[in-house]
Amino acid sequence: MNAAEMRGKTAAELNALILEKRREQFNTRMQRGSGQQPRASQVRETRRDIARIKTILTEKKQGEAK
């Protein structure tokens, strides 16, 4: 999902998406801990998606304050 699609979502939808991505991140960490090797690109992509969502949430909060 790209940033343009995320900007069209509400704050509640973005918070739900963060929870989903955090679960995905946890699952990949557990895979790595149990000896399975998750795709390296998946780990990086999940981490960047979480950062992207947080950035958009911050932009929305700052936009409401003005």
VMD Tcl script that builds the backbone (N, CA, C; Angstrom):
set m [mol new atoms 198]
animate dup $m
set s [atomselect $m all]
$s set {name element resname resid chain x y z} {
  {N N MET 1 A 0.851 -1.166 0.000}
  {CA C MET 1 A 0.000 0.000 0.000}
  {C C MET 1 A 0.899 1.232 0.000}
  {N N ASN 2 A 0.591 2.173 -0.853}
  {CA C ASN 2 A 1.427 3.364 -0.929}
  {C C ASN 2 A 0.837 4.506 -0.101}
  {N N ALA 3 A 1.585 5.577 0.030}
  {CA C ALA 3 A 1.198 6.688 0.892}
  {C C ALA 3 A -0.075 7.370 0.403}
  {N N ALA 4 A -0.283 7.453 -0.891}
  {CA C ALA 4 A -1.480 8.103 -1.413}
  {C C ALA 4 A -2.742 7.351 -0.996}
  {N N GLU 5 A -2.688 6.037 -1.006}
  {CA C GLU 5 A -3.834 5.236 -0.573}
  {C C GLU 5 A -4.073 5.408 0.924}
  {N N MET 6 A -2.995 5.499 1.689}
  {CA C MET 6 A -3.121 5.646 3.135}
  {C C MET 6 A -3.685 6.997 3.526}
  {N N ARG 7 A -3.357 8.026 2.769}
  {CA C ARG 7 A -3.865 9.365 3.088}
  {C C ARG 7 A -5.377 9.453 2.929}
  {N N GLY 8 A -5.955 8.581 2.126}
  {CA C GLY 8 A -7.395 8.575 1.933}
  {C C GLY 8 A -8.147 7.888 3.063}
  {N N LYS 9 A -7.450 7.270 3.979}
  {CA C LYS 9 A -8.087 6.550 5.082}
  {C C LYS 9 A -8.249 7.455 6.298}
  {N N THR 10 A -9.181 7.082 7.167}
  {CA C THR 10 A -9.393 7.832 8.402}
  {C C THR 10 A -8.351 7.421 9.435}
  {N N ALA 11 A -8.290 8.182 10.519}
  {CA C ALA 11 A -7.329 7.890 11.579}
  {C C ALA 11 A -7.612 6.534 12.214}
  {N N ALA 12 A -8.876 6.191 12.378}
  {CA C ALA 12 A -9.228 4.898 12.971}
  {C C ALA 12 A -8.775 3.745 12.072}
  {N N GLU 13 A -8.949 3.903 10.771}
  {CA C GLU 13 A -8.506 2.871 9.835}
  {C C GLU 13 A -6.986 2.730 9.858}
  {N N LEU 14 A -6.291 3.849 9.980}
  {CA C LEU 14 A -4.831 3.809 10.027}
  {C C LEU 14 A -4.335 3.153 11.310}
  {N N ASN 15 A -5.020 3.421 12.417}
  {CA C ASN 15 A -4.633 2.771 13.673}
  {C C ASN 15 A -4.837 1.265 13.590}
  {N N ALA 16 A -5.919 0.835 12.954}
  {CA C ALA 16 A -6.154 -0.596 12.769}
  {C C ALA 16 A -5.084 -1.200 11.870}
  {N N LEU 17 A -4.665 -0.450 10.864}
  {CA C LEU 17 A -3.623 -0.920 9.957}
  {C C LEU 17 A -2.279 -1.051 10.672}
  {N N ILE 18 A -2.006 -0.134 11.598}
  {CA C ILE 18 A -0.776 -0.229 12.382}
  {C C ILE 18 A -0.780 -1.507 13.208}
  {N N LEU 19 A -1.912 -1.823 13.829}
  {CA C LEU 19 A -2.002 -3.055 14.614}
  {C C LEU 19 A -1.742 -4.281 13.751}
  {N N GLU 20 A -2.301 -4.276 12.564}
  {CA C GLU 20 A -2.100 -5.399 11.631}
  {C C GLU 20 A -0.621 -5.535 11.263}
  {N N LYS 21 A 0.014 -4.418 10.973}
  {CA C LYS 21 A 1.431 -4.443 10.593}
  {C C LYS 21 A 2.314 -4.840 11.764}
  {N N ARG 22 A 1.950 -4.411 12.982}
  {CA C ARG 22 A 2.712 -4.809 14.171}
  {C C ARG 22 A 2.621 -6.317 14.385}
  {N N ARG 23 A 1.441 -6.907 14.162}
  {CA C ARG 23 A 1.295 -8.361 14.278}
  {C C ARG 23 A 2.159 -9.073 13.242}
  {N N GLU 24 A 2.150 -8.524 12.035}
  {CA C GLU 24 A 2.969 -9.098 10.963}
  {C C GLU 24 A 4.452 -9.021 11.340}
  {N N GLN 25 A 4.865 -7.894 11.898}
  {CA C GLN 25 A 6.241 -7.716 12.318}
  {C C GLN 25 A 6.595 -8.710 13.428}
  {N N PHE 26 A 5.696 -8.889 14.383}
  {CA C PHE 26 A 5.918 -9.840 15.468}
  {C C PHE 26 A 6.068 -11.253 14.918}
  {N N ASN 27 A 5.193 -11.625 13.991}
  {CA C ASN 27 A 5.249 -12.971 13.419}
  {C C ASN 27 A 6.566 -13.222 12.685}
  {N N THR 28 A 7.066 -12.232 11.976}
  {CA C THR 28 A 8.338 -12.419 11.279}
  {C C THR 28 A 9.495 -12.521 12.273}
  {N N ARG 29 A 9.411 -11.776 13.386}
  {CA C ARG 29 A 10.450 -11.906 14.423}
  {C C ARG 29 A 10.418 -13.291 15.051}
  {N N MET 30 A 9.218 -13.818 15.264}
  {CA C MET 30 A 9.106 -15.157 15.844}
  {C C MET 30 A 9.620 -16.216 14.870}
  {N N GLN 31 A 9.373 -16.023 13.585}
  {CA C GLN 31 A 9.904 -16.951 12.585}
  {C C GLN 31 A 11.426 -16.954 12.634}
  {N N ARG 32 A 11.995 -15.777 12.725}
  {CA C ARG 32 A 13.451 -15.667 12.776}
  {C C ARG 32 A 13.988 -16.318 14.050}
  {N N GLY 33 A 13.293 -16.137 15.166}
  {CA C GLY 33 A 13.726 -16.706 16.432}
  {C C GLY 33 A 13.634 -18.217 16.467}
  {N N SER 34 A 12.696 -18.781 15.712}
  {CA C SER 34 A 12.533 -20.235 15.718}
  {C C SER 34 A 13.398 -20.916 14.659}
  {N N GLY 35 A 14.212 -20.159 13.969}
  {CA C GLY 35 A 15.129 -20.758 13.014}
  {C C GLY 35 A 14.687 -20.646 11.562}
  {N N GLN 36 A 13.445 -20.283 11.326}
  {CA C GLN 36 A 12.998 -20.088 9.954}
  {C C GLN 36 A 13.477 -18.717 9.495}
  {N N GLN 37 A 13.783 -18.614 8.241}
  {CA C GLN 37 A 14.253 -17.336 7.724}
  {C C GLN 37 A 13.153 -16.669 6.899}
  {N N PRO 38 A 12.520 -15.616 7.438}
  {CA C PRO 38 A 11.548 -14.887 6.627}
  {C C PRO 38 A 12.282 -14.098 5.542}
  {N N ARG 39 A 11.570 -13.707 4.538}
  {CA C ARG 39 A 12.194 -12.900 3.488}
  {C C ARG 39 A 12.703 -11.599 4.097}
  {N N ALA 40 A 13.897 -11.241 3.759}
  {CA C ALA 40 A 14.491 -10.007 4.288}
  {C C ALA 40 A 13.707 -8.795 3.809}
  {N N SER 41 A 13.209 -8.860 2.606}
  {CA C SER 41 A 12.444 -7.731 2.085}
  {C C SER 41 A 11.132 -7.552 2.835}
  {N N GLN 42 A 10.571 -8.645 3.340}
  {CA C GLN 42 A 9.317 -8.561 4.085}
  {C C GLN 42 A 9.519 -7.825 5.407}
  {N N VAL 43 A 10.614 -8.104 6.077}
  {CA C VAL 43 A 10.920 -7.439 7.340}
  {C C VAL 43 A 11.081 -5.940 7.104}
  {N N ARG 44 A 11.848 -5.577 6.120}
  {CA C ARG 44 A 12.103 -4.172 5.805}
  {C C ARG 44 A 10.827 -3.463 5.367}
  {N N GLU 45 A 10.043 -4.118 4.534}
  {CA C GLU 45 A 8.812 -3.514 4.035}
  {C C GLU 45 A 7.805 -3.261 5.157}
  {N N THR 46 A 7.689 -4.201 6.074}
  {CA C THR 46 A 6.768 -4.041 7.202}
  {C C THR 46 A 7.196 -2.882 8.085}
  {N N ARG 47 A 8.480 -2.807 8.364}
  {CA C ARG 47 A 9.006 -1.722 9.197}
  {C C ARG 47 A 8.756 -0.363 8.541}
  {N N ARG 48 A 8.955 -0.284 7.257}
  {CA C ARG 48 A 8.749 0.979 6.544}
  {C C ARG 48 A 7.270 1.342 6.437}
  {N N ASP 49 A 6.413 0.337 6.301}
  {CA C ASP 49 A 4.969 0.594 6.272}
  {C C ASP 49 A 4.500 1.197 7.592}
  {N N ILE 50 A 5.006 0.667 8.701}
  {CA C ILE 50 A 4.631 1.195 10.011}
  {C C ILE 50 A 5.076 2.654 10.132}
  {N N ALA 51 A 6.280 2.940 9.713}
  {CA C ALA 51 A 6.789 4.313 9.764}
  {C C ALA 51 A 5.967 5.234 8.869}
  {N N ARG 52 A 5.585 4.751 7.701}
  {CA C ARG 52 A 4.792 5.540 6.767}
  {C C ARG 52 A 3.414 5.869 7.367}
  {N N ILE 53 A 2.797 4.887 8.004}
  {CA C ILE 53 A 1.487 5.104 8.615}
  {C C ILE 53 A 1.586 6.109 9.750}
  {N N LYS 54 A 2.626 5.980 10.581}
  {CA C LYS 54 A 2.802 6.917 11.684}
  {C C LYS 54 A 3.016 8.339 11.179}
  {N N THR 55 A 3.750 8.480 10.095}
  {CA C THR 55 A 3.985 9.795 9.513}
  {C C THR 55 A 2.682 10.414 9.042}
  {N N ILE 56 A 1.854 9.630 8.391}
  {CA C ILE 56 A 0.576 10.138 7.884}
  {C C ILE 56 A -0.349 10.506 9.037}
  {N N LEU 57 A -0.356 9.702 10.113}
  {CA C LEU 57 A -1.164 10.039 11.283}
  {C C LEU 57 A -0.715 11.371 11.893}
  {N N THR 58 A 0.593 11.584 11.955}
  {CA C THR 58 A 1.107 12.843 12.479}
  {C C THR 58 A 0.700 14.014 11.590}
  {N N GLU 59 A 0.763 13.829 10.280}
  {CA C GLU 59 A 0.343 14.877 9.354}
  {C C GLU 59 A -1.124 15.222 9.555}
  {N N LYS 60 A -1.951 14.198 9.748}
  {CA C LYS 60 A -3.376 14.435 9.955}
  {C C LYS 60 A -3.621 15.194 11.253}
  {N N LYS 61 A -2.906 14.836 12.336}
  {CA C LYS 61 A -3.073 15.526 13.604}
  {C C LYS 61 A -2.647 16.987 13.505}
  {N N GLN 62 A -1.553 17.236 12.810}
  {CA C GLN 62 A -1.080 18.611 12.648}
  {C C GLN 62 A -2.026 19.411 11.770}
  {N N GLY 63 A -2.631 18.763 10.787}
  {CA C GLY 63 A -3.592 19.432 9.920}
  {C C GLY 63 A -4.852 19.821 10.667}
  {N N GLU 64 A -5.266 18.996 11.616}
  {CA C GLU 64 A -6.449 19.300 12.420}
  {C C GLU 64 A -6.180 20.450 13.386}
  {N N ALA 65 A -4.953 20.547 13.875}
  {CA C ALA 65 A -4.606 21.572 14.845}
  {C C ALA 65 A -4.583 22.963 14.218}
  {N N LYS 66 A -4.334 23.033 12.949}
  {CA C LYS 66 A -4.225 24.346 12.282}
  {C C LYS 66 A -5.550 24.876 11.889}
}
mol reanalyze $m
mol bondsrecalc $m
mol representation Tube
mol addrep $m
